[in-house]
Amino acid sequence: MRPTSIDDVVGQQHLVGKNKIIRRMVQAKRLSSMILYGPPGIGKTSIASAIAGSTKYAFRKLNAATDTKKDLQIVAEEAKMSGTVILLLDEIHRLDKTKQDFLLPLLESGSIILIGATTENPYINISPAIRSRVQIFELKPLEPEDLKQAVKRALNDKENGLGAYKVQMDENALNLLVNSTNGDLRSILNGLELSVLSTEPDDEDMIHITLQVIEESVQKKAISADKNGDSHYDVISAFQKSIRGSDPNAALLYLARLLEAGELTTAIRRLLVCAYEDVGLANPQACQRAVQAAQVAQMVGLPEARIPLADAVIDLCLCPKSNTGIQAIDAAMEDVRNGHAGMISDDLKDAHYKGAAKLGHGVGYKFPHDYPNDWVEQQYLPDNLVNRKYYQPKETGKYEQALKIRLQQLNNLKKNSKRS
């Protein structure tokens, strides 16, 4: 069922639809090397095959991890003899330097049109030398309607699909099939083929694919949260953003994805980051509860760890939010990085050692506990930052409201001290 023209590609209309970039390249016969990246089974090889079929160029397929430099040389010789060759190089993120150095001049000359396929983010996992010579296109997960279209096409195609069989598929069976593999069309077609070929026809030679048949034919797909792939970071990102956005249902879903993938340590670490980055001073007690939940989760392990973590996720989601802590420290670090840290005044310098007074260190320092309310007017910031205010309190929780009131009181004391 691999497409032989751009018109046969399922989904990816942002690349192969009318007036979109890959279709325009094919129609103009002005191909350039590219990298296609995205999850497994959503059309990377299919698009490469369709490009080759639409342009009538020779099409060869190699794997960057398992095929050798000699295999690349064979393709290069073919390109030299017969003209342009389209080379689909699977797992291009695993291309070693020797093969890369061999490929680079071929890409420069245009004798090989490289279509690299990878599940890894090319901006992270592919060398700059390759990236600078290709265009990078991200493939999107296929929508259920795209998947249904592909299944129906396979059932009707007598030459390449299952059209030679009389198949009747229940709607609920079709829905389960297209929703059972996280959008992996290759797995869906494998499951479809297995279900058709393993089901006995009735007296009229009709093969009836029921919900039970699909349940038996399609194995549960492992959660996609591998440590080296985009999905791992996407799930973590969605997890924190859902907590920050106060959506407990979404946050619990992404927590479940991490836990089902065995990512207990990652879930705990991200939960603690969320607590102090996004709730912070709006509810410090919730941050402490998150720490306790994380400790319990580590002690009991999975599957029981899911319980304290779920409690903490719900708690953090429904807390008032404040990011004033991270904003304050980031603003201070920005000044430091930009060389604006300034000089520490002599009165604030360390004075615990003998001879400090001769250097003027600690001289003139006022000890706040010797004054009423344990406070005395004194400059702590360097002269160049004397009016800088890193901490800007919010009023999203009772605790930070109290901090704001205290800060206002201190500011009033400063004003009154300067008047007197």
Secondary structure, DSSP 8 states (H G I E B T S, - for coil): ---SSGGG--S-HHHHSTT-HHHHHHHHT----EEEE-STTSSHHHHHHHHHHHHT-EEEEEETTTS-HHHHHHHHHHHHHHS-EEEEEETGGG--HHHHHHHHHHHHHTSEEEEEEESS-HHHHS-HHHHTTSEEEE-----HHHHHHHHHHHHH-TTTSSTTSEEEE-HHHHHHHHTSSTT-HHHHHHHHHHHHHTS---TTSEEEE-HHHHHHHS-----S--TTSHHHHHHHHHHHHHHHTT-HHHHHHHHHHHHHTT-HHHHHHHHHHHIIIIIGGG-HHHHHHHHHHHHHHHHH-TTTTHHHHHHHHHHHHTS----HHHHHHHHHHHHHHTT------GGGS---STTTGGGTTTTT---GGGSGGG------S-GGGTT--------SSHHHHHHHHHHHHHHHHHHHHHH-
